């Protein structure tokens, strides 16, 4: 995208608070580097002009969910229970008394049941003969 310096361009830009803070930092850096006060519009024009030239910053890849140490038994037990009574997670959630989203976290190994939820889960596993 090229900016024609001979024409006035009205640009309405909606950005997040985080991006706004980044823009202000870039604006400050440009002002310091050039030794003159730079406006937000000039900063945006500079960024647009140099966008294709700038190296791309790659977002860090999210690490896959790893089982919490010692949680493997609950993962397999929850899946075994679900299969044994042939129900969906929402139905299993009602039976056990643990919210569906929490139950799915236990089954995926991203969260370890504790306290009352651990007791509810253990009671249900015992009731249905899952070891």
N, C-alpha and C positions, 0 to 999 in steps of 0.2 A: 504494500500500500504506500503510495507516494503522497506527500502533502504539498500542495501547490502554495508556495509562499505568497503569491500575488492575490490570493482569494481568502476572504475570511470564512472560517468554518465554525459553525456552532455544533458542538458535540456535547451530548448529555451522556454522562457515564455513571453507571451505578456500580459501586464496588463494595466489597465487604470491609468491615472495620480493620481486619488484619491487612488486607491489600491497601487500604488507605494509609495505614501506618507505614507500610513498605514504601508507598509512593512518597510520603513525607521524608523518609530517610534518603531515598534516591534524590529527591529535590534538594535536600541539604547537602548531599555529597556533590551534586552537580554545581551548586552555588559555590561551594568551597573550592572545587576543582577549577572552575572558570573565573572565580574571583568577582562574580556579579550575582545579584539577586535573581533567581530563576522562579518563574511562576509555575503553578501546577499545570497550566495549559502547555507551557513550554516543555515541562518535564514529560508530559504525556506525548507531545509531538515528537520529542527526542526518542522516547521508548518505541513509538510506532515506527519511526524512521529506521531505527536500528534493530528492530525485532528480528528480522531475518538474519542479521549478522551475528546476533548474540548467541553464545553457546546455550544449548538447552540444559536446563537443570532437571535432572531426573529425580522424581520423588522416590524415596526409599521404598523398596518392596516390603509389603507386609509379610511378616513371618507367619508361616502356617501355624494354626492352633496346635499346640503340643499338649499332650496329656500331662496333667499335673502328677508328679511322682506319687505313686500309691493309689491313683484314681482308676487304674485299668480295670480293677475288679468291678467298680460301680458301672463303668461303661458297659462291660459285657453283661453284667447282671440286669441293668435297665433294659438293654436290647432283648435279653432272654425273657424277661418279664413281659415286655411289650409283645413279643412273638407268641409267648405261651398263652396269653389271654386274648391275643389277636385284636388289639385296639390301637387307635391312633394316639399320638402324644396328648392332644387335648382331653381325650377320654381317660387316658392313663393318669393325667394330671388330676382329674376329678376323683378318680379312684384313690389315689395316694394322698391327695391334699396338698400338692406342691404345684405352684404356677407352671404353666406349660413352658414358658421361656427358660425358667430356672431348670426344669427337668431336662430340657434339650441341652443346656450347658453341662449338666452332669453327664449326660449320655455322650457328649462329644469330648469330654475330658477337659474342658476349659475352666471348669469350676468344680470345687470339691464340696459335697454336702457337709453341712455342719449343724450342730445344735438340734433344734426341733425337726428340721428337714431331714437330717441324717436319721433320726429316730423314726420318722414317718416312712422313709424309704426302706430302712431295715425291717420295719414291721410288715410292710407290703411284700418284701422279698421273702420273708419267713412264711407269711400267710399263703403264698403261692408256691412255696417249696423251691425257691431259687437260692442256690448257695454261691 
